[in-house]
Every structure is written in C-alpha cells, then in structure tokens.
C-alpha cells in the first residue's frame, strides 16, 4: 500500500530555491524513504551517516563533496556528524561564486529544528528547514475506517501499514524501546531509560493536561527542573508537543501553564498498553487522545508559521486550540469533541467573546457541516484540514 506524502512537492520547491534543505522529523517517520524517492527524480547521491562506511567517506568532507558539486547530495542522520555543518558552509559559499545556488544538499535529521539549528548556525541564510510529521488524515484517506485506523495506530508508516493490530503494537513498543536505549543518549545528557519511560508513560496518562512539573517530579523522585529538562528533550525529538497558553493583555486571569501532549496517538496507546479500539474506547484517555490526534492533524495542515495555543481563564472560559496566522491576519478558535454531536460548553462561547476570532469551529466526529451558533460551525476533521490547506495556498 503506497501513500503519497503531501510534503514531497514542498521539499522539491525548497530545493529549487535554497542551497541546503534540512528535513527534520522523528525516527521511522519516512524521511529516508522520501529521500530515496527524490534520488529517482534528481541525479543525487545518498550517504547514511549512521553507516560507518559512509562516515569514512567523509574523513575529508570538503575533498569528497567537492567531487559532487553538480549533484544533489543527501546526508541522512546529520546529527551523527554535527561538525559537517561548518564544511557545508564553505562549500555552499564556494559554489555560489560559481553560480551553484540551489539544490546542493538535502539533510535529514531525527531531531527538532531548534536542536539542529544549534549545530547549523553557521549555515544561517543558506538553508531552509522542513518538518516531516507522521501520516495525516488527508494522506491516508478521509473515510471513517482509515481515520479510525490512523487514530488507533498512529501515523508512523510501519505502524499504520502493519498487517494486524498485534504487529502495529509491536512496532510501536520497539520504537519506544529504541528511542530510550539508543536514540535519546545521542541527543542529551545520560538519562536513565527507566526514568524517562516512566515520565513518557505518565505524560500519556495525562495527555493534554496542564503541566505540573512538581507533581511529576515527586512521582519520579527527581527535581522539577530535571523533569522540565526531560520534557524539553522529548519536545526536541518531536515526540511531545508543549502547547502554550494564549498570551494577550485582555484583562483576564489566564492560565499560565502549558498543556503537554504525546504527539502521536499510536504512541499514547502503546505507552498505556492499549491494543486496539475496544480497549481504547473504555479507557479514560480516549477523549484526550482524540484531542491530541486532532491537534496534530490541524497543525500539519495549517499555514506555515501559524502560532498554535490554547485559551483558558480562571473563570472557566476555554478554547482547545487557537490558530493565529503570521502577522495576525487571521485568528481561528477550535473546540474539539469526540462525539457525533457538536455541542460546545458554555465556556467556549465566553472565550469567543474574549478572543473575537475570525472564524470559530467545533471539530467533531460526524460527517456533516452546519452552523450551530452565529459565527460557529460544526465541521469534521478532514473538512477543517481542507479549509486550512486552502488558507495555506492563498497566503
């Protein structure tokens, strides 16, 4: 089963305008598969920097790469050789003097833009960052069966495409184990795998809850700053989303703590040992899991550089997700419901009075789209994503 990734044309456009393009995303999300597909469209060479044989080719990276200045060079798992960024700067500048301005290097990394940027500061103005997320709803299909499968299994290709639920769960459990035992030590200070797994599982249990570092620290017998640093690392590895509270001077007492979500719903379920929908449906995490699933899909479809946050006041006014376009051109307010009826709580309407959004939606599990109040529409997740893609193309 082949699934076309919507990000592919974005990468092609980025390569046509920048000398270096960095594709970031968690391990096993399909970056290498996409890169190998690009080699079929371009006269490219591929180097896997996790392989010793390919790292040895770069013992003198400038000498080796100069031989391929007229070809796209794909460098996979760049975090294994962070010092390479400095060499790339010189090669890019040298190539510009020869008129070679775009499509020189395609760089893959299993970490966040911010984490890679620490190594890539020397390439400022010479590269473009693109984030690759797991499969989203519009990629796998909009029918109820595909959407349910994506929610339960998550969007990592090997999990979503597995032959059965057992194989899917086994992939996700192995994915978690590999990150804890091998990948995490590459990016941060030595963290006990057992402690990080307990934290990750606690975050899954508390999916979408306000961050309480003190309570988590007490349960783990560590300090609150230590918990914060561990969560920072999971955020950097694109495994956890820290959703900031909406910040504005509107004369209200606003909640200041962020919400924390495990980004892939399939990992939420694997961390909690939930094998399939039947077990998920009876578990307390079912609502927060759906909320996180919707948020990730919405963010994947939103215009670039859209600011995402949630809104909550001490008086109970609340919006699950606030989207603000760059420059404040648009502000959308979203309420998320895992039900076939789109009936928001009273606090949602109070929040709309405060926020005065351009558009307001209640994202629910039904297929119909209809108005439920003045300026508020009920809408399905696929339909909302199409609205966002339209905004992306128009902006």
C-alpha positions as CSV (number, residue, x, y, z in Angstrom):
1,X,0.0,0.0,0.0
2,X,1.6,3.2,-1.2
3,X,0.7,6.5,0.4
4,X,1.7,9.7,-1.3
5,X,3.2,12.2,1.1
6,X,1.9,15.8,0.8
7,X,5.2,17.1,1.9
8,X,7.0,15.9,-1.3
9,X,6.3,19.0,-3.5
10,X,7.2,21.3,-0.6
11,X,10.6,19.7,-0.5
12,X,11.1,20.0,-4.3
13,X,10.2,23.7,-4.1
14,X,12.6,24.2,-1.2
15,X,15.4,22.5,-3.1
16,X,14.8,24.8,-6.1
17,X,15.3,27.9,-4.1
18,X,17.9,27.1,-1.4
19,X,21.4,25.5,-1.5
20,X,20.6,23.3,1.5
21,X,17.3,21.9,2.8
22,X,17.0,20.2,6.2
23,X,14.2,17.7,6.6
24,X,13.5,17.0,10.3
25,X,11.2,14.5,11.9
26,X,11.3,11.6,14.4
27,X,12.9,8.4,13.5
28,X,10.8,5.9,11.4
29,X,8.6,8.7,10.1
30,X,9.6,8.0,6.4
31,X,12.4,10.6,5.9
32,X,14.8,8.1,4.3
33,X,12.1,6.6,2.0
34,X,11.2,10.1,0.8
35,X,14.9,10.9,0.3
36,X,15.4,7.8,-1.8
37,X,12.4,8.8,-3.9
38,X,14.0,12.1,-4.5
39,X,17.1,10.4,-5.8
40,X,14.9,8.9,-8.6
41,X,13.8,12.4,-9.6
42,X,17.3,14.0,-9.4
43,X,20.8,12.9,-10.1
44,X,21.6,12.5,-6.4
45,X,24.0,10.6,-4.2
46,X,22.9,9.2,-0.8
47,X,25.0,8.9,2.3
48,X,23.8,7.3,5.5
49,X,25.8,8.8,8.3
50,X,24.8,6.0,10.7
51,X,26.8,3.6,8.5
52,X,30.5,3.6,9.3
53,X,31.4,3.1,5.6
54,X,29.6,6.3,4.6
55,X,31.1,8.2,7.5
56,X,34.6,7.1,6.5
57,X,34.0,8.6,3.0
58,X,33.7,12.0,4.8
59,X,37.0,11.8,6.7
60,X,38.0,14.8,4.5
61,X,34.5,16.0,3.7
62,X,35.4,19.0,1.7
63,X,37.6,16.9,-0.7
64,X,34.8,14.3,-1.1
65,X,31.9,16.6,-1.5
66,X,33.7,18.9,-4.0
67,X,33.6,16.0,-6.4
68,X,29.8,16.1,-6.4
69,X,29.2,19.9,-6.6
70,X,26.9,19.4,-9.6
71,X,24.8,16.8,-8.0
72,X,22.4,16.8,-5.0
73,X,24.0,15.2,-2.0
74,X,21.6,13.6,0.5
75,X,23.1,13.4,4.1
76,X,21.0,11.1,6.3
77,X,21.1,11.4,10.1
78,X,23.2,14.5,10.2
79,X,23.3,14.6,14.0
80,X,25.9,11.8,13.9
81,X,28.4,14.3,12.3
82,X,27.4,17.8,13.5
83,X,30.8,19.2,12.6
84,X,29.8,18.7,9.0
85,X,27.7,21.9,9.0
86,X,30.9,24.1,9.1
87,X,32.2,22.3,6.0
88,X,28.9,22.7,4.2
89,X,29.0,26.5,4.7
90,X,32.3,26.8,2.9
91,X,31.2,24.5,0.0
92,X,27.9,26.4,-0.4
93,X,29.7,29.8,-0.5
94,X,32.3,28.4,-2.9
95,X,29.5,27.1,-5.1
96,X,27.7,30.4,-5.1
97,X,30.7,32.0,-6.6
98,X,30.5,29.5,-9.4
99,X,26.7,30.1,-9.9
100,X,25.6,27.0,-8.0
101,X,22.9,28.5,-5.8
102,X,20.2,25.8,-5.2
103,X,19.7,22.1,-4.6
104,X,23.2,21.3,-3.3
105,X,22.5,19.4,-0.1
106,X,19.4,17.6,1.3
107,X,20.0,16.9,5.0
108,X,17.9,14.6,7.2
109,X,17.8,14.6,11.0
110,X,15.8,12.9,13.7
111,X,15.5,16.0,15.9
112,X,13.7,19.3,16.0
113,X,14.6,22.4,14.0
114,X,15.8,24.1,17.2
115,X,18.1,21.3,18.1
116,X,19.7,21.1,14.7
117,X,19.9,24.8,14.4
118,X,22.4,24.8,17.3
119,X,24.8,22.9,15.0
120,X,23.7,24.7,11.9
121,X,24.1,28.3,13.0
122,X,27.0,28.7,10.5
123,X,24.5,28.0,7.7
124,X,22.2,30.8,8.5
125,X,20.7,32.2,5.3
126,X,21.9,29.2,3.3
127,X,19.3,26.6,4.3
128,X,15.6,26.0,4.7
129,X,14.0,23.8,7.3
130,X,11.1,21.5,6.6
131,X,9.4,19.3,9.3
132,X,8.0,15.9,8.4
133,X,5.3,14.6,10.6
134,X,3.7,11.1,10.6
135,X,0.8,10.3,8.2
136,X,-2.1,12.6,8.5
137,X,-5.8,12.2,7.7
138,X,-5.7,13.6,4.2
139,X,-2.8,11.3,3.2
140,X,-4.4,8.0,4.4
141,X,-7.9,8.7,3.2
142,X,-10.9,10.5,4.6
143,X,-13.3,7.6,5.2
144,X,-14.2,6.6,8.7
145,X,-12.2,3.3,8.6
146,X,-9.0,5.0,7.6
147,X,-9.4,7.8,10.1
148,X,-10.1,5.3,12.9
149,X,-7.1,3.2,12.0
150,X,-4.9,6.3,11.9
151,X,-6.1,7.4,15.3
152,X,-5.7,4.0,17.0
153,X,-2.4,3.0,15.3
154,X,-0.8,6.5,14.9
155,X,0.8,7.8,11.8
156,X,4.2,6.1,11.7
157,X,4.2,4.2,8.4
158,X,5.2,0.8,9.8
159,X,2.6,1.1,12.5
160,X,-0.2,2.3,10.3
161,X,0.5,-0.2,7.5
162,X,1.1,-3.2,9.7
163,X,-0.8,-6.4,8.7
164,X,-2.7,-6.5,12.0
165,X,-3.1,-4.8,15.4
166,X,-0.5,-7.0,17.1
167,X,2.2,-6.2,14.5
168,X,1.3,-2.5,14.8
169,X,1.6,-2.5,18.6
170,X,4.8,-4.5,18.4
171,X,6.3,-1.8,16.1
172,X,5.4,1.0,18.5
173,X,6.7,-0.8,21.5
174,X,10.0,-1.5,19.7
175,X,10.1,2.2,18.6
176,X,9.7,3.3,22.2
177,X,12.4,0.9,23.4
178,X,14.8,2.0,20.6
179,X,14.4,5.7,21.5
180,X,15.0,5.1,25.2
181,X,18.0,2.8,24.8
182,X,19.8,4.2,21.7
183,X,18.5,7.5,20.4
184,X,18.0,9.6,23.5
185,X,21.6,9.2,24.6
186,X,22.7,10.7,21.3
187,X,21.0,14.0,21.9
188,X,21.2,14.8,25.6
189,X,23.0,14.0,28.8
190,X,22.7,10.5,30.1
191,X,19.2,9.9,31.2
192,X,18.1,6.6,32.9
193,X,16.0,4.8,30.4
194,X,13.6,3.6,33.0
195,X,13.0,7.1,34.4
196,X,12.4,8.6,31.0
197,X,10.0,5.7,30.1
198,X,8.0,6.3,33.3
199,X,7.8,10.0,32.5
200,X,6.7,9.3,28.9
201,X,4.1,7.0,30.2
202,X,2.9,9.5,32.8
203,X,2.5,12.1,30.1
204,X,0.4,9.6,28.1
205,X,-1.8,9.0,31.1
206,X,-2.1,12.8,31.5
207,X,-2.5,13.5,27.7
208,X,-3.5,17.1,27.2
209,X,-3.3,18.1,30.9
210,X,-1.7,21.2,32.2
211,X,2.0,20.6,33.0
212,X,2.6,20.2,36.7
213,X,6.4,19.6,36.9
214,X,6.4,19.4,40.7
215,X,3.8,16.6,40.8
216,X,5.7,14.6,38.1
217,X,9.0,15.2,39.8
218,X,7.6,13.8,43.1
219,X,6.4,10.7,41.4
220,X,9.8,10.2,39.7
221,X,11.9,11.1,42.8
222,X,13.7,13.9,40.8
223,X,13.6,17.7,40.9
224,X,11.1,19.8,38.9
225,X,13.9,21.3,36.8
226,X,15.0,17.8,35.9
227,X,11.5,16.9,34.8
228,X,11.4,20.1,32.7
229,X,14.7,19.2,31.0
230,X,13.5,15.7,30.2
231,X,10.3,17.1,28.6
232,X,12.5,19.6,26.7
233,X,14.4,16.7,25.2
234,X,11.2,14.8,24.2
235,X,9.9,18.1,22.6
236,X,13.2,18.5,20.7
237,X,12.9,14.9,19.5
238,X,9.4,15.8,18.1
239,X,7.8,13.2,20.3
240,X,6.0,15.5,22.7
241,X,4.1,18.8,22.0
242,X,4.1,21.5,24.6
243,X,1.1,23.6,23.8
244,X,1.5,27.1,25.2
245,X,-1.4,29.1,26.7
246,X,-2.7,32.0,24.7
247,X,-0.9,35.2,25.8
248,X,-2.7,38.6,25.4
249,X,-3.4,41.6,27.6
250,X,-7.2,41.2,27.6
251,X,-7.9,41.9,31.3
252,X,-8.5,38.3,32.2
253,X,-6.7,35.9,34.6
254,X,-5.2,33.5,32.1
255,X,-3.8,30.0,32.8
256,X,0.0,30.2,32.5
257,X,1.0,26.5,32.5
258,X,1.3,24.8,29.1
259,X,-0.5,21.6,28.1
260,X,1.5,18.6,27.2
261,X,0.7,16.0,24.6
262,X,2.4,12.9,23.3
263,X,2.3,13.9,19.6
264,X,1.5,10.5,18.0
265,X,-1.8,8.9,19.2
266,X,-0.4,5.5,18.4
267,X,2.4,6.0,20.9
268,X,-0.1,7.2,23.5
269,X,-1.9,3.9,23.2
270,X,1.3,1.8,23.1
271,X,2.7,3.5,26.3
272,X,-0.6,2.6,28.0
273,X,-0.7,-0.9,26.7
274,X,-3.9,-0.4,24.7
275,X,-4.0,-2.9,21.8
276,X,-7.0,-1.6,19.8
277,X,-10.1,0.4,19.7
278,X,-12.1,-1.7,22.1
279,X,-9.5,-1.2,24.9
280,X,-9.1,2.5,24.0
281,X,-12.9,3.2,24.0
282,X,-13.2,2.2,27.6
283,X,-10.1,4.0,28.9
284,X,-10.1,7.5,30.4
285,X,-7.5,8.6,27.9
286,X,-10.0,8.2,24.9
287,X,-11.1,11.8,24.9
288,X,-7.6,13.4,25.4
289,X,-6.2,11.0,22.9
290,X,-8.7,12.2,20.3
291,X,-8.0,15.8,21.2
292,X,-4.2,15.4,20.6
293,X,-4.9,13.5,17.4
294,X,-7.0,16.3,16.0
295,X,-4.4,18.9,17.1
296,X,-1.6,17.2,15.3
297,X,-3.6,16.9,12.1
298,X,-4.7,20.5,12.3
299,X,-1.1,21.7,12.8
300,X,0.0,19.6,9.8
301,X,-2.5,21.4,7.5
302,X,-2.1,24.9,8.9
303,X,-0.3,27.7,7.1
304,X,3.5,27.8,7.8
305,X,4.5,29.8,10.9
306,X,1.0,29.6,12.3
307,X,1.0,30.2,16.1
308,X,-0.9,27.5,18.0
309,X,-2.0,27.8,21.6
310,X,-5.0,27.1,23.9
311,X,-7.1,29.6,25.8
312,X,-8.3,29.2,29.4
313,X,-9.2,31.7,32.1
314,X,-9.5,31.2,35.8
315,X,-13.2,31.8,35.4
316,X,-13.7,28.8,33.0
317,X,-13.6,30.3,29.6
318,X,-11.8,27.8,27.3
319,X,-10.9,27.1,23.7
320,X,-9.0,23.9,22.9
321,X,-6.9,25.4,20.1
322,X,-6.3,28.9,18.9
323,X,-4.6,29.4,15.5
324,X,-3.0,32.7,14.6
325,X,-1.7,33.4,11.2
326,X,1.7,35.2,10.8
327,X,1.2,38.9,11.2
328,X,-2.1,38.4,13.0
329,X,-4.1,38.3,9.7
330,X,-6.4,35.5,10.9
331,X,-7.3,34.0,14.3
332,X,-9.3,30.8,14.4
333,X,-10.8,29.2,17.5
334,X,-11.4,25.4,17.7
335,X,-13.3,23.3,20.1
336,X,-12.7,19.5,19.8
337,X,-15.4,16.9,20.5
338,X,-15.1,13.2,20.2
339,X,-18.8,12.7,19.7
340,X,-21.4,12.7,16.9
341,X,-23.0,15.9,18.4
342,X,-21.2,19.2,18.2
343,X,-22.3,20.9,21.3
344,X,-19.6,23.1,23.0
345,X,-19.7,24.0,26.6
346,X,-20.7,27.5,27.8
347,X,-17.0,28.3,28.5
348,X,-16.3,28.1,24.7
349,X,-18.7,31.0,24.0
350,X,-17.3,33.1,26.8
351,X,-13.8,32.5,25.3
352,X,-15.1,33.6,21.9
353,X,-16.2,36.9,23.4
354,X,-12.7,37.5,24.7
355,X,-10.8,36.3,21.7
356,X,-13.0,37.7,18.9
357,X,-11.7,35.2,16.4
358,X,-12.1,35.5,12.6
359,X,-13.7,32.0,12.4
360,X,-14.8,29.5,15.0
361,X,-15.4,25.8,14.6
362,X,-16.4,22.8,16.7
363,X,-14.4,19.8,15.3
364,X,-16.5,16.7,15.9
365,X,-16.7,13.0,14.8
366,X,-19.7,13.4,12.5
367,X,-19.5,14.0,8.7
368,X,-21.9,16.9,8.3
369,X,-21.0,20.6,8.3
370,X,-23.6,23.0,9.7
371,X,-23.9,26.2,11.7
372,X,-24.5,25.7,15.5
373,X,-24.5,29.4,16.5
374,X,-23.8,32.8,15.0
375,X,-20.2,32.6,13.6
376,X,-19.7,29.0,14.8
377,X,-19.7,25.9,12.6
378,X,-19.7,22.2,13.3
379,X,-17.1,20.6,11.0
380,X,-15.3,17.2,10.5
381,X,-11.6,16.9,10.8
382,X,-11.0,16.3,7.1
383,X,-13.1,19.2,6.1
384,X,-11.3,21.5,8.5
385,X,-7.9,20.4,7.2
386,X,-9.1,21.3,3.7
387,X,-10.1,24.7,4.8
388,X,-6.7,25.2,6.3
389,X,-4.9,24.0,3.2
390,X,-7.0,26.5,1.2
391,X,-5.7,29.2,3.5
392,X,-2.2,27.9,3.1
393,X,-2.3,28.1,-0.6
394,X,-3.9,31.6,-0.6
395,X,-1.4,33.0,1.8
